[in-house]
C-alpha cells in the first residue's frame, strides 16, 4: 500500500492542484466582474447619450405661420375646391365600379368636405406635423 504525503503550502492549501484551482476561480470572478462593469457602463452611456439629442430639440421648435394675402387665399381656395371636386369624382367612380358602397362614399365625401371647411377656417394654413405623439381630434 502506498502512502501519500500531504504538503502544506504557506498559503494554507494542502495540495498544489487545489491552489491552482483556487487561483483560476479568483481570476474567473475578476474577469466576470470586469465584463459586468463594462456592460453596465455601456448601458448607462447609451441611455444618457439620448437625453439631449439635437434632433429632439429641433422638433420642439414651433414653425411660424405665414399670413397669406387675400389673393393668395383665393388662389389656394380655388385649388383646394378643385381637389375636393376631383376627390368627389373619384369616389363616384369607385361607387360606379362597385369598389365602394354608397354609404361608404357618402362618409368619405362628408369627411373631405369637413376637412375643406377646417382648412378654410384656419386660412388654409398647413397643420403642424407632430411626430411620435397622438393626434388630438375634436
C-alpha positions as a Python dict, from the first residue, in 0.01 Angstrom:
ca = {
    (1, 'X'): (0, 0, 0),
    (2, 'X'): (127, 341, -97),
    (3, 'X'): (121, 627, 138),
    (4, 'X'): (96, 985, 25),
    (5, 'X'): (249, 1273, 200),
    (6, 'X'): (49, 1590, 210),
    (7, 'X'): (249, 1902, 165),
    (8, 'X'): (128, 2214, 327),
    (9, 'X'): (198, 2536, 141),
    (10, 'X'): (245, 2871, 302),
    (11, 'X'): (-95, 2984, 181),
    (12, 'X'): (-270, 2715, 381),
    (13, 'X'): (-375, 2489, 91),
    (14, 'X'): (-284, 2123, 119),
    (15, 'X'): (-214, 2048, -245),
    (16, 'X'): (-80, 2248, -536),
    (17, 'X'): (-372, 2143, -762),
    (18, 'X'): (-618, 2284, -514),
    (19, 'X'): (-417, 2606, -506),
    (20, 'X'): (-416, 2618, -885),
    (21, 'X'): (-799, 2577, -898),
    (22, 'X'): (-850, 2848, -639),
    (23, 'X'): (-638, 3092, -839),
    (24, 'X'): (-832, 3006, -1155),
    (25, 'X'): (-1163, 3069, -978),
    (26, 'X'): (-1035, 3401, -848),
    (27, 'X'): (-929, 3506, -1200),
    (28, 'X'): (-1265, 3398, -1341),
    (29, 'X'): (-1456, 3602, -1088),
    (30, 'X'): (-1239, 3908, -1160),
    (31, 'X'): (-1291, 3859, -1533),
    (32, 'X'): (-1666, 3828, -1481),
    (33, 'X'): (-1674, 4144, -1270),
    (34, 'X'): (-1481, 4336, -1537),
    (35, 'X'): (-1721, 4221, -1809),
    (36, 'X'): (-2021, 4306, -1592),
    (37, 'X'): (-1883, 4652, -1519),
    (38, 'X'): (-1817, 4720, -1889),
    (39, 'X'): (-2171, 4611, -1980),
    (40, 'X'): (-2325, 4831, -1709),
    (41, 'X'): (-2121, 5135, -1811),
    (42, 'X'): (-2208, 5082, -2178),
    (43, 'X'): (-2579, 5056, -2099),
    (44, 'X'): (-2570, 5371, -1884),
    (45, 'X'): (-2385, 5567, -2150),
    (46, 'X'): (-2636, 5463, -2418),
    (47, 'X'): (-2926, 5587, -2206),
    (48, 'X'): (-2756, 5913, -2115),
    (49, 'X'): (-2649, 5997, -2470),
    (50, 'X'): (-3009, 6028, -2591),
    (51, 'X'): (-3121, 6278, -2327),
    (52, 'X'): (-3015, 6596, -2508),
    (53, 'X'): (-3025, 6482, -2867),
    (54, 'X'): (-3023, 6779, -3110),
    (55, 'X'): (-3288, 6626, -3336),
    (56, 'X'): (-3529, 6608, -3043),
    (57, 'X'): (-3483, 6980, -2976),
    (58, 'X'): (-3538, 7069, -3343),
    (59, 'X'): (-3883, 6909, -3335),
    (60, 'X'): (-3980, 7119, -3034),
    (61, 'X'): (-3926, 7445, -3221),
    (62, 'X'): (-4254, 7592, -3341),
    (63, 'X'): (-4290, 7680, -3703),
    (64, 'X'): (-4417, 8029, -3768),
    (65, 'X'): (-4747, 8053, -3953),
    (66, 'X'): (-4739, 8261, -4269),
    (67, 'X'): (-5010, 8521, -4319),
    (68, 'X'): (-5149, 8487, -4669),
    (69, 'X'): (-5279, 8783, -4864),
    (70, 'X'): (-5637, 8778, -4992),
    (71, 'X'): (-5516, 8697, -5344),
    (72, 'X'): (-5311, 8404, -5213),
    (73, 'X'): (-5604, 8279, -5003),
    (74, 'X'): (-5840, 8291, -5301),
    (75, 'X'): (-5589, 8107, -5521),
    (76, 'X'): (-5535, 7836, -5258),
    (77, 'X'): (-5912, 7812, -5204),
    (78, 'X'): (-5963, 7765, -5578),
    (79, 'X'): (-5704, 7483, -5588),
    (80, 'X'): (-5848, 7318, -5275),
    (81, 'X'): (-6201, 7332, -5425),
    (82, 'X'): (-6069, 7169, -5742),
    (83, 'X'): (-5903, 6895, -5534),
    (84, 'X'): (-6231, 6842, -5345),
    (85, 'X'): (-6425, 6815, -5673),
    (86, 'X'): (-6170, 6568, -5813),
    (87, 'X'): (-6193, 6355, -5499),
    (88, 'X'): (-6572, 6350, -5527),
    (89, 'X'): (-6548, 6238, -5891),
    (90, 'X'): (-6300, 5966, -5793),
    (91, 'X'): (-6527, 5838, -5515),
    (92, 'X'): (-6825, 5836, -5754),
    (93, 'X'): (-6623, 5623, -5998),
    (94, 'X'): (-6541, 5376, -5719),
    (95, 'X'): (-6913, 5351, -5640),
    (96, 'X'): (-6995, 5307, -6009),
    (97, 'X'): (-6741, 5023, -6043),
    (98, 'X'): (-6863, 4854, -5724),
    (99, 'X'): (-6547, 4905, -5515),
    (100, 'X'): (-6735, 5116, -5256),
    (101, 'X'): (-7090, 5120, -5129),
    (102, 'X'): (-7297, 5438, -5146),
    (103, 'X'): (-7285, 5475, -4763),
    (104, 'X'): (-6906, 5448, -4756),
    (105, 'X'): (-6880, 5701, -5037),
    (106, 'X'): (-7109, 5945, -4855),
    (107, 'X'): (-6896, 5913, -4541),
    (108, 'X'): (-6578, 5980, -4735),
    (109, 'X'): (-6723, 6281, -4916),
    (110, 'X'): (-6852, 6431, -4590),
    (111, 'X'): (-6507, 6383, -4438),
    (112, 'X'): (-6345, 6560, -4734),
    (113, 'X'): (-6594, 6848, -4700),
    (114, 'X'): (-6525, 6879, -4325),
    (115, 'X'): (-6155, 6890, -4399),
    (116, 'X'): (-6205, 7166, -4656),
    (117, 'X'): (-6414, 7370, -4406),
    (118, 'X'): (-6144, 7324, -4141),
    (119, 'X'): (-5875, 7441, -4384),
    (120, 'X'): (-6091, 7742, -4474),
    (121, 'X'): (-6140, 7831, -4104),
    (122, 'X'): (-5764, 7817, -4047),
    (123, 'X'): (-5690, 8037, -4350),
    (124, 'X'): (-5551, 7741, -4544),
    (125, 'X'): (-5255, 7704, -4308),
    (126, 'X'): (-5087, 7364, -4316),
    (127, 'X'): (-5139, 7191, -3979),
    (128, 'X'): (-4815, 7125, -3788),
    (129, 'X'): (-4669, 6777, -3803),
    (130, 'X'): (-4628, 6621, -3459),
    (131, 'X'): (-4415, 6308, -3486),
    (132, 'X'): (-4437, 6046, -3211),
    (133, 'X'): (-4745, 6200, -3050),
    (134, 'X'): (-5109, 6112, -3057),
    (135, 'X'): (-5328, 6333, -3269),
    (136, 'X'): (-5597, 6517, -3079),
    (137, 'X'): (-5930, 6509, -3262),
    (138, 'X'): (-6228, 6724, -3168),
}
